[in-house]
Amino acid sequence: MTDKANRHLVAVIGAGPAGLYATQYLARHGVQVVLFNKEIKPGGLAEYGIFPDKTRMRLGLQRQFARILSIPEVFYLGNVSIGQNGDYRLDQLRRAGFQAFMVTTGAQQNNWLGLPGEDLNGVYQANDIVLQYNLHPDKVNWAPKFGKNVVVIGVGNVMLDIVHYLKLENVTRTVTAVARRGPTEVRFDKQTLAPVASCLDMPFIRKAVDEAGIELGKVGRDRDAFCSLLAEAQDKAEDCDSGLQFRMAFLRSPRRIIGDAQGNVQAIVFEKNHLASKEGRVVSQGTGEMETLPADTVIFSIGSQVDAAFGLPVGHGNFVTTPDPKYPVDGISYEVYNPDLCAECEDIFVSGWARKASEGIVGLARKDAERGAEAMLGYLSGLPAQAESEAQAAIDRLPGLDKRLVTKGDLERLTEAEQAKAADLGLPEFKFGSQDAMLDVIERE
Ligand SMILES: Cc1cc2nc3c(=O)[nH]c(=O)nc-3n(C[C@H](O)[C@H](O)[C@H](O)COP(=O)(O)OP(=O)(O)OC[C@H]3O[C@@H](n4cnc5c(N)ncnc54)[C@H](O)[C@@H]3O)c2cc1C
């Protein structure tokens, strides 16, 4: 399978699952890859997103990622950001000798709705909370405070992870997750629901589903799938020992958040919605009727978008790909090149959450990255191959930075130190939280 004659040199930017699997695919085809990553550690949201108690999954992914990094054709540079305002710009990498770029930087920016009151104390983004409980270095000194009455906007898997976390924190009494449309809009699965199924406030939810049922009927949808999802999860549920009541409300769009004189969240105002069919889709339409829900904490869990500061064209929260690709894979475009938007980017490809923000789990990111890598191989086939030593030579040509870049050897030392600490403490895993602590270990070991 490996074509050792193909020694093209590429930069993969972002070492989350998409970047790592794209790297593996390219390296297996003989391409030399330098994987640049903003964080010290690889893994992206597999390291800093997946819920902490999914230890088997996290450790399994870490082992896979370590195997990818051990491929000789793969170089790793962590603690370095790429982009218009990053440590290196793409044109600097191009000048250093990189022949193409796979951008797998994920979706780094939180989505907001622009509501009055979003800046009140007690309003948070689910993604920030997730990074905080997963000990992301940017969040080690941040401590969100949760009240007794939490409202979460959004009904996906991340919302469920937040409810799970609140259950373990044991401060909150009621969490209400609110959806714009009906129960058919929920985007979570039964595995993620299981840890909080015992906390479902079924009388409340049944009433909400009945109310939504009339609207669902108008657009030809039924609630059976949602009801069986809940019933199945409840069958397997253990007791909700924290006493948390987990509710869901439908057909409501948030309109403003109300604060008290100290600037703390007090309540959130929703507009009730109807459902309608529009061009084959179910859409919500405001009725003008408002409802106020008391809340001391409001959490937005409505996905994220790519970082526009990276410097590539953005549309609908994603880096824009050309509708007319030269190297489509399964009918999908992975190419940024679009003469109207970005004339200098014939060599730039995107995949994973950078191509479709907040879309799917690790397995999907892998599939997307491998397709993107296949598209890139098509592009590389028209370019001259490079000498085997070119990856290191290109790294050496980059301007020096006033900070330590983290290599594969450094990562091995960090991993060993974390494993030793976990063994000492009798834990399945251990993380050094701050950037400084990690760099200290790397330099000391
Ligand atoms: C809360 C949460 C829970 C999840 N739970 C699960 C789960 O249980 N199971 C599952 O399969 N999936 C889960 N997922 C989904 C999974 O995490 C994603 O599918 C996957 O991480 C997307 O991979 P990615 O590589 O595209 O992006 P990311 O994982 O976001 O990786 C992006 C990488 O790019 C780097 N980067 C960003 N900007 C730059 C830059 N300018 N320069 C250099 N590097 C940069 C980042 O440091 C990061 O390493 C979860 C997601 C979330 C948000």
The ligand as an ORCA input file, in Angstrom:
! r2SCAN-3c Opt
* xyz 0 1
  C     -18.418     18.117     24.336
  C     -18.099     17.139     23.252
  C     -18.175     15.781     23.529
  C     -17.887     14.856     22.541
  N     -17.981     13.532     22.841
  C     -17.704     12.608     21.893
  C     -17.764     11.221     22.202
  O     -18.074     10.828     23.325
  N     -17.463     10.334     21.216
  C     -17.088     10.738     19.951
  O     -16.791      9.890     19.099
  N     -17.055     12.065     19.633
  C     -17.339     12.996     20.557
  N     -17.304     14.314     20.253
  C     -17.026     14.727     18.857
  C     -15.521     14.699     18.536
  O     -14.831     15.315     19.572
  C     -15.318     15.413     17.181
  O     -15.979     14.642     16.195
  C     -13.850     15.496     16.761
  O     -13.033     15.910     17.816
  C     -13.681     16.497     15.591
  O     -12.340     16.415     15.192
  P     -11.537     17.587     14.475
  O     -10.145     17.071     14.359
  O     -12.237     17.996     13.236
  O     -11.577     18.865     15.460
  P     -10.971     19.066     16.917
  O     -11.088     17.842     17.721
  O     -11.588     20.306     17.436
  O      -9.406     19.324     16.687
  C      -8.901     20.548     16.185
  C      -7.407     20.652     16.494
  O      -6.880     21.787     15.789
  C      -6.034     22.527     16.634
  N      -6.036     23.920     16.156
  C      -7.060     24.790     16.166
  N      -6.698     25.973     15.618
  C      -5.405     25.821     15.251
  C      -4.470     26.684     14.628
  N      -4.790     27.941     14.269
  N      -3.207     26.234     14.412
  C      -2.861     24.966     14.788
  N      -3.714     24.104     15.373
  C      -4.974     24.518     15.592
  C      -6.637     22.359     18.021
  O      -5.631     22.609     18.990
  C      -7.086     20.886     17.971
  O      -6.026     20.043     18.370
  C     -17.545     15.290     21.219
  C     -17.479     16.665     20.949
  C     -17.749     17.585     21.949
  C     -17.677     19.053     21.644
*
